[in-house]
C-alpha cells in the first residue's frame, strides 16, 4: 500500500508558476502548471505575484509534499504530493 502514496523526489521551479518535478518510481520529470490552483485559492494567492518565494519550493515530509517560505495560519504554505500527482495526471490528459 505504501507504494501507492505519491512522493516527490525532485523539484525545480520553472518560469511562471510551473513546477518541474519527479515522483518516486517515475523515470521522467513532470512539468505542471499550478497557475489555476493559485488563482482559485486564497490559501495559495500569496504565490501569484511572488516569484522569489515561488522559486524556493522545497520537498518536505520525506517527499509527501512541497512547501514554500510563506507562513499561513496553519504553518508554512504547502501542497501535498497526492494533489501534485493529480494535477500532473490531469495536465497529461489535456494535451
C-alpha positions, 0 to 999 in steps of 0.5 A: 500500500505504501507504494501507492502514496505519491512522493516527490523526489525532485523539484525545480521551479520553472518560469511562471508558476510551473513546477518541474518535478519527479515522483518516486518510481517515475523515470521522467520529470513532470512539468505542471502548471499550478497557475489555476490552483493559485488563482482559485485559492486564497490559501495559495494567492500569496504565490501569484505575484511572488516569484522569489518565494515561488522559486524556493519550493522545497520537498518536505515530509520525506517527499509527501509534499512541497512547501514554500517560505510563506507562513499561513495560519496553519504553518508554512504554505504547502501542497501535498504530493497526492494533489501534485500527482493529480494535477500532473495526471490531469495536465497529461490528459489535456494535451 
